[in-house]
């Protein structure tokens, strides 16, 4: 995000990080089992990280 700002810790509970050994896309949790993201973010193996403020370290 260009020109954005760091939000308060854990204030965006619906925001997820999509990983495949590294962060490559973001998404939004829309229900218990579903995340919405851009089509170009699809990979056959994805780790979804939810509830973390700093994606550089494993928090959750």
Buried (B, 14 or more C-beta within 10 A) or exposed (E): EEEEEEEEEEEEEEBBBBBEEEEEBBBEBEEEEEBEBEEEBEEEEBEEBEEBBEEEEEEE
